[in-house]
Amino acid sequence: VFNQILVSCENDDLTLNTMKFLQEEGRCWAGGSSWFGKKVIRISICAWATGEDDIRITYESLDRAFAKASGES
């Protein structure tokens, strides 16, 4: 069972901007970190109350934040 997810985009700037927009939206929280020298978005999914709806909300928020950061929205 994994409770930490690392997400990265094509480059560090896009990753950091995606995280910024994700945090600004406020539907879920994610922190920044680095993995093998590359910036990543760290998402924790470890509460006993986390369910499928929480995962869906997080995915949709991440998708919107990436679209905004990459100029697709």
PDB file of N, CA, C and O in Angstrom:
ATOM      1  N   VAL A   1       0.849  -1.172   0.000  1.00  0.00           N
ATOM      2  CA  VAL A   1       0.000   0.000   0.000  1.00  0.00           C
ATOM      3  C   VAL A   1       0.894   1.234   0.000  1.00  0.00           C
ATOM      4  O   VAL A   1       1.771   1.377   0.852  1.00  0.00           O
ATOM      5  N   PHE A   2       0.665   2.117  -0.958  1.00  0.00           N
ATOM      6  CA  PHE A   2       1.434   3.355  -1.038  1.00  0.00           C
ATOM      7  C   PHE A   2       0.602   4.491  -0.470  1.00  0.00           C
ATOM      8  O   PHE A   2      -0.592   4.594  -0.752  1.00  0.00           O
ATOM      9  N   ASN A   3       1.225   5.338   0.324  1.00  0.00           N
ATOM     10  CA  ASN A   3       0.504   6.498   0.839  1.00  0.00           C
ATOM     11  C   ASN A   3       1.167   7.811   0.464  1.00  0.00           C
ATOM     12  O   ASN A   3       0.698   8.876   0.866  1.00  0.00           O
ATOM     13  N   GLN A   4       2.243   7.755  -0.294  1.00  0.00           N
ATOM     14  CA  GLN A   4       2.915   8.946  -0.808  1.00  0.00           C
ATOM     15  C   GLN A   4       2.984   8.831  -2.320  1.00  0.00           C
ATOM     16  O   GLN A   4       3.401   7.809  -2.865  1.00  0.00           O
ATOM     17  N   ILE A   5       2.570   9.886  -2.978  1.00  0.00           N
ATOM     18  CA  ILE A   5       2.618   9.910  -4.443  1.00  0.00           C
ATOM     19  C   ILE A   5       3.477  11.089  -4.851  1.00  0.00           C
ATOM     20  O   ILE A   5       3.302  12.196  -4.341  1.00  0.00           O
ATOM     21  N   LEU A   6       4.398  10.862  -5.763  1.00  0.00           N
ATOM     22  CA  LEU A   6       5.231  11.934  -6.306  1.00  0.00           C
ATOM     23  C   LEU A   6       4.830  12.182  -7.743  1.00  0.00           C
ATOM     24  O   LEU A   6       4.713  11.250  -8.539  1.00  0.00           O
ATOM     25  N   VAL A   7       4.619  13.448  -8.069  1.00  0.00           N
ATOM     26  CA  VAL A   7       4.209  13.843  -9.417  1.00  0.00           C
ATOM     27  C   VAL A   7       5.222  14.852  -9.930  1.00  0.00           C
ATOM     28  O   VAL A   7       5.593  15.789  -9.223  1.00  0.00           O
ATOM     29  N   SER A   8       5.667  14.653 -11.163  1.00  0.00           N
ATOM     30  CA  SER A   8       6.527  15.653 -11.799  1.00  0.00           C
ATOM     31  C   SER A   8       6.027  15.908 -13.211  1.00  0.00           C
ATOM     32  O   SER A   8       5.367  15.067 -13.822  1.00  0.00           O
ATOM     33  N   CYS A   9       6.357  17.083 -13.709  1.00  0.00           N
ATOM     34  CA  CYS A   9       5.973  17.468 -15.068  1.00  0.00           C
ATOM     35  C   CYS A   9       7.218  17.447 -15.946  1.00  0.00           C
ATOM     36  O   CYS A   9       8.272  16.971 -15.525  1.00  0.00           O
ATOM     37  N   GLU A  10       7.097  17.957 -17.151  1.00  0.00           N
ATOM     38  CA  GLU A  10       8.206  17.912 -18.101  1.00  0.00           C
ATOM     39  C   GLU A  10       9.453  18.641 -17.611  1.00  0.00           C
ATOM     40  O   GLU A  10      10.569  18.278 -17.982  1.00  0.00           O
ATOM     41  N   ASN A  11       9.269  19.671 -16.776  1.00  0.00           N
ATOM     42  CA  ASN A  11      10.415  20.408 -16.248  1.00  0.00           C
ATOM     43  C   ASN A  11      10.065  20.957 -14.865  1.00  0.00           C
ATOM     44  O   ASN A  11       8.902  20.966 -14.462  1.00  0.00           O
ATOM     45  N   ASP A  12      11.091  21.413 -14.151  1.00  0.00           N
ATOM     46  CA  ASP A  12      10.892  21.892 -12.780  1.00  0.00           C
ATOM     47  C   ASP A  12       9.950  23.085 -12.697  1.00  0.00           C
ATOM     48  O   ASP A  12       9.127  23.162 -11.785  1.00  0.00           O
ATOM     49  N   ASP A  13      10.062  24.015 -13.638  1.00  0.00           N
ATOM     50  CA  ASP A  13       9.183  25.195 -13.606  1.00  0.00           C
ATOM     51  C   ASP A  13       7.713  24.803 -13.736  1.00  0.00           C
ATOM     52  O   ASP A  13       6.864  25.321 -13.010  1.00  0.00           O
ATOM     53  N   LEU A  14       7.415  23.896 -14.653  1.00  0.00           N
ATOM     54  CA  LEU A  14       6.033  23.449 -14.832  1.00  0.00           C
ATOM     55  C   LEU A  14       5.545  22.703 -13.589  1.00  0.00           C
ATOM     56  O   LEU A  14       4.393  22.858 -13.184  1.00  0.00           O
ATOM     57  N   THR A  15       6.404  21.909 -12.996  1.00  0.00           N
ATOM     58  CA  THR A  15       6.045  21.204 -11.766  1.00  0.00           C
ATOM     59  C   THR A  15       5.730  22.192 -10.654  1.00  0.00           C
ATOM     60  O   THR A  15       4.712  22.053  -9.976  1.00  0.00           O
ATOM     61  N   LEU A  16       6.593  23.195 -10.456  1.00  0.00           N
ATOM     62  CA  LEU A  16       6.389  24.176  -9.387  1.00  0.00           C
ATOM     63  C   LEU A  16       5.143  25.022  -9.625  1.00  0.00           C
ATOM     64  O   LEU A  16       4.414  25.326  -8.681  1.00  0.00           O
ATOM     65  N   ASN A  17       4.892  25.403 -10.866  1.00  0.00           N
ATOM     66  CA  ASN A  17       3.690  26.180 -11.177  1.00  0.00           C
ATOM     67  C   ASN A  17       2.430  25.342 -10.988  1.00  0.00           C
ATOM     68  O   ASN A  17       1.418  25.849 -10.505  1.00  0.00           O
ATOM     69  N   THR A  18       2.482  24.077 -11.361  1.00  0.00           N
ATOM     70  CA  THR A  18       1.340  23.187 -11.141  1.00  0.00           C
ATOM     71  C   THR A  18       1.042  23.079  -9.653  1.00  0.00           C
ATOM     72  O   THR A  18      -0.117  23.146  -9.243  1.00  0.00           O
ATOM     73  N   MET A  19       2.080  22.912  -8.844  1.00  0.00           N
ATOM     74  CA  MET A  19       1.882  22.824  -7.400  1.00  0.00           C
ATOM     75  C   MET A  19       1.310  24.125  -6.844  1.00  0.00           C
ATOM     76  O   MET A  19       0.440  24.098  -5.974  1.00  0.00           O
ATOM     77  N   LYS A  20       1.785  25.243  -7.336  1.00  0.00           N
ATOM     78  CA  LYS A  20       1.283  26.547  -6.890  1.00  0.00           C
ATOM     79  C   LYS A  20      -0.219  26.657  -7.146  1.00  0.00           C
ATOM     80  O   LYS A  20      -0.977  27.041  -6.255  1.00  0.00           O
ATOM     81  N   PHE A  21      -0.650  26.319  -8.367  1.00  0.00           N
ATOM     82  CA  PHE A  21      -2.068  26.401  -8.708  1.00  0.00           C
ATOM     83  C   PHE A  21      -2.888  25.371  -7.929  1.00  0.00           C
ATOM     84  O   PHE A  21      -4.025  25.649  -7.547  1.00  0.00           O
ATOM     85  N   LEU A  22      -2.331  24.207  -7.694  1.00  0.00           N
ATOM     86  CA  LEU A  22      -3.009  23.190  -6.907  1.00  0.00           C
ATOM     87  C   LEU A  22      -3.256  23.690  -5.484  1.00  0.00           C
ATOM     88  O   LEU A  22      -4.351  23.534  -4.944  1.00  0.00           O
ATOM     89  N   GLN A  23      -2.236  24.285  -4.891  1.00  0.00           N
ATOM     90  CA  GLN A  23      -2.372  24.812  -3.535  1.00  0.00           C
ATOM     91  C   GLN A  23      -3.323  26.006  -3.491  1.00  0.00           C
ATOM     92  O   GLN A  23      -4.094  26.150  -2.543  1.00  0.00           O
ATOM     93  N   GLU A  24      -3.272  26.857  -4.507  1.00  0.00           N
ATOM     94  CA  GLU A  24      -4.163  28.025  -4.542  1.00  0.00           C
ATOM     95  C   GLU A  24      -5.635  27.612  -4.637  1.00  0.00           C
ATOM     96  O   GLU A  24      -6.498  28.254  -4.039  1.00  0.00           O
ATOM     97  N   GLU A  25      -5.920  26.556  -5.378  1.00  0.00           N
ATOM     98  CA  GLU A  25      -7.305  26.106  -5.512  1.00  0.00           C
ATOM     99  C   GLU A  25      -7.865  25.664  -4.164  1.00  0.00           C
ATOM    100  O   GLU A  25      -9.039  25.895  -3.877  1.00  0.00           O
ATOM    101  N   GLY A  26      -7.047  25.039  -3.347  1.00  0.00           N
ATOM    102  CA  GLY A  26      -7.440  24.697  -2.000  1.00  0.00           C
ATOM    103  C   GLY A  26      -8.342  23.487  -1.821  1.00  0.00           C
ATOM    104  O   GLY A  26      -8.848  23.263  -0.722  1.00  0.00           O
ATOM    105  N   ARG A  27      -8.556  22.709  -2.859  1.00  0.00           N
ATOM    106  CA  ARG A  27      -9.409  21.512  -2.738  1.00  0.00           C
ATOM    107  C   ARG A  27      -8.646  20.352  -2.110  1.00  0.00           C
ATOM    108  O   ARG A  27      -9.248  19.471  -1.496  1.00  0.00           O
ATOM    109  N   CYS A  28      -7.328  20.349  -2.261  1.00  0.00           N
ATOM    110  CA  CYS A  28      -6.484  19.348  -1.630  1.00  0.00           C
ATOM    111  C   CYS A  28      -5.150  20.024  -1.322  1.00  0.00           C
ATOM    112  O   CYS A  28      -4.879  21.127  -1.797  1.00  0.00           O
ATOM    113  N   TRP A  29      -4.343  19.371  -0.546  1.00  0.00           N
ATOM    114  CA  TRP A  29      -3.050  19.975  -0.212  1.00  0.00           C
ATOM    115  C   TRP A  29      -1.947  19.059  -0.683  1.00  0.00           C
ATOM    116  O   TRP A  29      -2.039  17.837  -0.567  1.00  0.00           O
ATOM    117  N   ALA A  30      -0.903  19.663  -1.214  1.00  0.00           N
ATOM    118  CA  ALA A  30       0.280  18.926  -1.646  1.00  0.00           C
ATOM    119  C   ALA A  30       1.496  19.786  -1.343  1.00  0.00           C
ATOM    120  O   ALA A  30       1.423  21.015  -1.368  1.00  0.00           O
ATOM    121  N   GLY A  31       2.587  19.147  -1.064  1.00  0.00           N
ATOM    122  CA  GLY A  31       3.818  19.859  -0.773  1.00  0.00           C
ATOM    123  C   GLY A  31       4.861  19.595  -1.827  1.00  0.00           C
ATOM    124  O   GLY A  31       4.729  18.681  -2.641  1.00  0.00           O
ATOM    125  N   GLY A  32       5.882  20.388  -1.804  1.00  0.00           N
ATOM    126  CA  GLY A  32       6.973  20.218  -2.751  1.00  0.00           C
ATOM    127  C   GLY A  32       8.110  19.419  -2.147  1.00  0.00           C
ATOM    128  O   GLY A  32       8.293  19.389  -0.930  1.00  0.00           O
ATOM    129  N   SER A  33       8.859  18.782  -3.007  1.00  0.00           N
ATOM    130  CA  SER A  33      10.035  18.039  -2.598  1.00  0.00           C
ATOM    131  C   SER A  33      10.919  17.869  -3.828  1.00  0.00           C
ATOM    132  O   SER A  33      10.651  18.455  -4.877  1.00  0.00           O
ATOM    133  N   SER A  34      11.941  17.088  -3.701  1.00  0.00           N
ATOM    134  CA  SER A  34      12.766  16.750  -4.867  1.00  0.00           C
ATOM    135  C   SER A  34      13.074  15.259  -4.817  1.00  0.00           C
ATOM    136  O   SER A  34      13.134  14.650  -3.749  1.00  0.00           O
ATOM    137  N   TRP A  35      13.265  14.696  -5.993  1.00  0.00           N
ATOM    138  CA  TRP A  35      13.534  13.276  -6.130  1.00  0.00           C
ATOM    139  C   TRP A  35      14.580  13.123  -7.218  1.00  0.00           C
ATOM    140  O   TRP A  35      14.337  13.450  -8.380  1.00  0.00           O
ATOM    141  N   PHE A  36      15.738  12.625  -6.834  1.00  0.00           N
ATOM    142  CA  PHE A  36      16.862  12.491  -7.759  1.00  0.00           C
ATOM    143  C   PHE A  36      17.166  13.802  -8.472  1.00  0.00           C
ATOM    144  O   PHE A  36      17.449  13.819  -9.670  1.00  0.00           O
ATOM    145  N   GLY A  37      17.103  14.903  -7.718  1.00  0.00           N
ATOM    146  CA  GLY A  37      17.462  16.212  -8.244  1.00  0.00           C
ATOM    147  C   GLY A  37      16.388  16.909  -9.058  1.00  0.00           C
ATOM    148  O   GLY A  37      16.628  17.990  -9.596  1.00  0.00           O
ATOM    149  N   LYS A  38      15.220  16.317  -9.157  1.00  0.00           N
ATOM    150  CA  LYS A  38      14.130  16.900  -9.923  1.00  0.00           C
ATOM    151  C   LYS A  38      13.011  17.324  -8.973  1.00  0.00           C
ATOM    152  O   LYS A  38      12.703  16.602  -8.025  1.00  0.00           O
ATOM    153  N   LYS A  39      12.399  18.485  -9.215  1.00  0.00           N
ATOM    154  CA  LYS A  39      11.289  18.955  -8.389  1.00  0.00           C
ATOM    155  C   LYS A  39      10.089  18.041  -8.576  1.00  0.00           C
ATOM    156  O   LYS A  39       9.803  17.590  -9.686  1.00  0.00           O
ATOM    157  N   VAL A  40       9.390  17.772  -7.477  1.00  0.00           N
ATOM    158  CA  VAL A  40       8.199  16.929  -7.520  1.00  0.00           C
ATOM    159  C   VAL A  40       7.116  17.523  -6.621  1.00  0.00           C
ATOM    160  O   VAL A  40       7.398  18.321  -5.728  1.00  0.00           O
ATOM    161  N   ILE A  41       5.895  17.125  -6.873  1.00  0.00           N
ATOM    162  CA  ILE A  41       4.758  17.441  -6.027  1.00  0.00           C
ATOM    163  C   ILE A  41       4.506  16.195  -5.189  1.00  0.00           C
ATOM    164  O   ILE A  41       4.349  15.099  -5.727  1.00  0.00           O
ATOM    165  N   ARG A  42       4.470  16.367  -3.869  1.00  0.00           N
ATOM    166  CA  ARG A  42       4.278  15.229  -2.964  1.00  0.00           C
ATOM    167  C   ARG A  42       2.855  15.268  -2.417  1.00  0.00           C
ATOM    168  O   ARG A  42       2.443  16.237  -1.779  1.00  0.00           O
ATOM    169  N   ILE A  43       2.131  14.216  -2.676  1.00  0.00           N
ATOM    170  CA  ILE A  43       0.749  14.092  -2.223  1.00  0.00           C
ATOM    171  C   ILE A  43       0.680  12.921  -1.250  1.00  0.00           C
ATOM    172  O   ILE A  43       1.109  11.814  -1.574  1.00  0.00           O
ATOM    173  N   SER A  44       0.142  13.164  -0.065  1.00  0.00           N
ATOM    174  CA  SER A  44      -0.011  12.110   0.942  1.00  0.00           C
ATOM    175  C   SER A  44      -1.455  11.633   0.969  1.00  0.00           C
ATOM    176  O   SER A  44      -2.394  12.426   1.024  1.00  0.00           O
ATOM    177  N   ILE A  45      -1.601  10.337   0.928  1.00  0.00           N
ATOM    178  CA  ILE A  45      -2.930   9.732   1.016  1.00  0.00           C
ATOM    179  C   ILE A  45      -2.832   8.678   2.113  1.00  0.00           C
ATOM    180  O   ILE A  45      -2.594   7.499   1.850  1.00  0.00           O
ATOM    181  N   CYS A  46      -3.022   9.130   3.343  1.00  0.00           N
ATOM    182  CA  CYS A  46      -2.752   8.199   4.437  1.00  0.00           C
ATOM    183  C   CYS A  46      -3.784   8.232   5.563  1.00  0.00           C
ATOM    184  O   CYS A  46      -3.636   7.490   6.535  1.00  0.00           O
ATOM    185  N   ALA A  47      -4.797   9.044   5.472  1.00  0.00           N
ATOM    186  CA  ALA A  47      -5.799   9.088   6.532  1.00  0.00           C
ATOM    187  C   ALA A  47      -6.752   7.903   6.399  1.00  0.00           C
ATOM    188  O   ALA A  47      -7.067   7.478   5.288  1.00  0.00           O
ATOM    189  N   TRP A  48      -7.204   7.377   7.520  1.00  0.00           N
ATOM    190  CA  TRP A  48      -8.125   6.246   7.491  1.00  0.00           C
ATOM    191  C   TRP A  48      -9.439   6.602   6.801  1.00  0.00           C
ATOM    192  O   TRP A  48     -10.140   5.730   6.288  1.00  0.00           O
ATOM    193  N   ALA A  49      -9.762   7.893   6.794  1.00  0.00           N
ATOM    194  CA  ALA A  49     -11.036   8.333   6.217  1.00  0.00           C
ATOM    195  C   ALA A  49     -10.944   8.653   4.723  1.00  0.00           C
ATOM    196  O   ALA A  49     -11.951   9.004   4.108  1.00  0.00           O
ATOM    197  N   THR A  50      -9.756   8.538   4.134  1.00  0.00           N
ATOM    198  CA  THR A  50      -9.596   8.837   2.713  1.00  0.00           C
ATOM    199  C   THR A  50     -10.354   7.808   1.893  1.00  0.00           C
ATOM    200  O   THR A  50     -10.189   6.602   2.075  1.00  0.00           O
ATOM    201  N   GLY A  51     -11.196   8.307   0.979  1.00  0.00           N
ATOM    202  CA  GLY A  51     -11.982   7.406   0.145  1.00  0.00           C
ATOM    203  C   GLY A  51     -11.841   7.730  -1.325  1.00  0.00           C
ATOM    204  O   GLY A  51     -11.057   8.599  -1.709  1.00  0.00           O
ATOM    205  N   GLU A  52     -12.599   7.032  -2.143  1.00  0.00           N
ATOM    206  CA  GLU A  52     -12.527   7.209  -3.589  1.00  0.00           C
ATOM    207  C   GLU A  52     -12.874   8.633  -4.013  1.00  0.00           C
ATOM    208  O   GLU A  52     -12.272   9.158  -4.950  1.00  0.00           O
ATOM    209  N   ASP A  53     -13.830   9.263  -3.343  1.00  0.00           N
ATOM    210  CA  ASP A  53     -14.181  10.647  -3.684  1.00  0.00           C
ATOM    211  C   ASP A  53     -13.001  11.587  -3.450  1.00  0.00           C
ATOM    212  O   ASP A  53     -12.772  12.506  -4.236  1.00  0.00           O
ATOM    213  N   ASP A  54     -12.254  11.361  -2.374  1.00  0.00           N
ATOM    214  CA  ASP A  54     -11.077  12.190  -2.093  1.00  0.00           C
ATOM    215  C   ASP A  54     -10.019  12.035  -3.182  1.00  0.00           C
ATOM    216  O   ASP A  54      -9.380  13.006  -3.588  1.00  0.00           O
ATOM    217  N   ILE A  55      -9.846  10.814  -3.640  1.00  0.00           N
ATOM    218  CA  ILE A  55      -8.876  10.553  -4.711  1.00  0.00           C
ATOM    219  C   ILE A  55      -9.322  11.253  -5.993  1.00  0.00           C
ATOM    220  O   ILE A  55      -8.510  11.867  -6.684  1.00  0.00           O
ATOM    221  N   ARG A  56     -10.611  11.159  -6.306  1.00  0.00           N
ATOM    222  CA  ARG A  56     -11.144  11.810  -7.510  1.00  0.00           C
ATOM    223  C   ARG A  56     -10.959  13.328  -7.431  1.00  0.00           C
ATOM    224  O   ARG A  56     -10.524  13.953  -8.398  1.00  0.00           O
ATOM    225  N   ILE A  57     -11.287  13.911  -6.292  1.00  0.00           N
ATOM    226  CA  ILE A  57     -11.135  15.365  -6.110  1.00  0.00           C
ATOM    227  C   ILE A  57      -9.677  15.768  -6.289  1.00  0.00           C
ATOM    228  O   ILE A  57      -9.383  16.768  -6.942  1.00  0.00           O
ATOM    229  N   THR A  58      -8.771  14.998  -5.715  1.00  0.00           N
ATOM    230  CA  THR A  58      -7.343  15.302  -5.843  1.00  0.00           C
ATOM    231  C   THR A  58      -6.895  15.209  -7.297  1.00  0.00           C
ATOM    232  O   THR A  58      -6.190  16.089  -7.790  1.00  0.00           O
ATOM    233  N   TYR A  59      -7.303  14.142  -7.983  1.00  0.00           N
ATOM    234  CA  TYR A  59      -6.929  13.976  -9.389  1.00  0.00           C
ATOM    235  C   TYR A  59      -7.463  15.126 -10.239  1.00  0.00           C
ATOM    236  O   TYR A  59      -6.732  15.696 -11.048  1.00  0.00           O
ATOM    237  N   GLU A  60      -8.729  15.463 -10.055  1.00  0.00           N
ATOM    238  CA  GLU A  60      -9.329  16.546 -10.841  1.00  0.00           C
ATOM    239  C   GLU A  60      -8.651  17.891 -10.546  1.00  0.00           C
ATOM    240  O   GLU A  60      -8.439  18.690 -11.458  1.00  0.00           O
ATOM    241  N   SER A  61      -8.318  18.136  -9.303  1.00  0.00           N
ATOM    242  CA  SER A  61      -7.618  19.376  -8.928  1.00  0.00           C
ATOM    243  C   SER A  61      -6.242  19.423  -9.567  1.00  0.00           C
ATOM    244  O   SER A  61      -5.823  20.459 -10.083  1.00  0.00           O
ATOM    245  N   LEU A  62      -5.543  18.300  -9.533  1.00  0.00           N
ATOM    246  CA  LEU A  62      -4.216  18.226 -10.148  1.00  0.00           C
ATOM    247  C   LEU A  62      -4.305  18.437 -11.652  1.00  0.00           C
ATOM    248  O   LEU A  62      -3.466  19.121 -12.237  1.00  0.00           O
ATOM    249  N   ASP A  63      -5.306  17.859 -12.270  1.00  0.00           N
ATOM    250  CA  ASP A  63      -5.511  18.016 -13.707  1.00  0.00           C
ATOM    251  C   ASP A  63      -5.763  19.485 -14.070  1.00  0.00           C
ATOM    252  O   ASP A  63      -5.188  19.991 -15.034  1.00  0.00           O
ATOM    253  N   ARG A  64      -6.619  20.169 -13.303  1.00  0.00           N
ATOM    254  CA  ARG A  64      -6.890  21.599 -13.547  1.00  0.00           C
ATOM    255  C   ARG A  64      -5.642  22.441 -13.330  1.00  0.00           C
ATOM    256  O   ARG A  64      -5.360  23.349 -14.112  1.00  0.00           O
ATOM    257  N   ALA A  65      -4.891  22.147 -12.270  1.00  0.00           N
ATOM    258  CA  ALA A  65      -3.688  22.909 -11.975  1.00  0.00           C
ATOM    259  C   ALA A  65      -2.645  22.727 -13.082  1.00  0.00           C
ATOM    260  O   ALA A  65      -1.989  23.691 -13.476  1.00  0.00           O
ATOM    261  N   PHE A  66      -2.491  21.505 -13.584  1.00  0.00           N
ATOM    262  CA  PHE A  66      -1.553  21.272 -14.680  1.00  0.00           C
ATOM    263  C   PHE A  66      -1.985  22.019 -15.936  1.00  0.00           C
ATOM    264  O   PHE A  66      -1.162  22.632 -16.614  1.00  0.00           O
ATOM    265  N   ALA A  67      -3.278  21.965 -16.242  1.00  0.00           N
ATOM    266  CA  ALA A  67      -3.795  22.663 -17.428  1.00  0.00           C
ATOM    267  C   ALA A  67      -3.520  24.162 -17.318  1.00  0.00           C
ATOM    268  O   ALA A  67      -3.097  24.789 -18.289  1.00  0.00           O
ATOM    269  N   LYS A  68      -3.757  24.727 -16.155  1.00  0.00           N
ATOM    270  CA  LYS A  68      -3.515  26.151 -15.954  1.00  0.00           C
ATOM    271  C   LYS A  68      -2.031  26.481 -16.067  1.00  0.00           C
ATOM    272  O   LYS A  68      -1.659  27.468 -16.701  1.00  0.00           O
ATOM    273  N   ALA A  69      -1.182  25.655 -15.450  1.00  0.00           N
ATOM    274  CA  ALA A  69       0.257  25.903 -15.481  1.00  0.00           C
ATOM    275  C   ALA A  69       0.837  25.766 -16.874  1.00  0.00           C
ATOM    276  O   ALA A  69       1.806  26.442 -17.219  1.00  0.00           O
ATOM    277  N   SER A  70       0.251  24.899 -17.672  1.00  0.00           N
ATOM    278  CA  SER A  70       0.777  24.674 -19.027  1.00  0.00           C
ATOM    279  C   SER A  70       0.073  25.525 -20.079  1.00  0.00           C
ATOM    280  O   SER A  70       0.336  25.391 -21.274  1.00  0.00           O
ATOM    281  N   GLY A  71      -0.835  26.411 -19.622  1.00  0.00           N
ATOM    282  CA  GLY A  71      -1.509  27.327 -20.532  1.00  0.00           C
ATOM    283  C   GLY A  71      -2.651  26.708 -21.311  1.00  0.00           C
ATOM    284  O   GLY A  71      -3.069  27.257 -22.330  1.00  0.00           O
ATOM    285  N   GLU A  72      -3.163  25.579 -20.854  1.00  0.00           N
ATOM    286  CA  GLU A  72      -4.256  24.911 -21.567  1.00  0.00           C
ATOM    287  C   GLU A  72      -5.623  25.386 -21.140  1.00  0.00           C
ATOM    288  O   GLU A  72      -6.620  25.024 -21.765  1.00  0.00           O
ATOM    289  N   SER A  73      -5.702  26.193 -20.083  1.00  0.00           N
ATOM    290  CA  SER A  73      -7.029  26.626 -19.634  1.00  0.00           C
ATOM    291  C   SER A  73      -7.186  28.123 -19.761  1.00  0.00           C
ATOM    292  O   SER A  73      -8.241  28.663 -19.429  1.00  0.00           O
TER     293      SER A  73
END
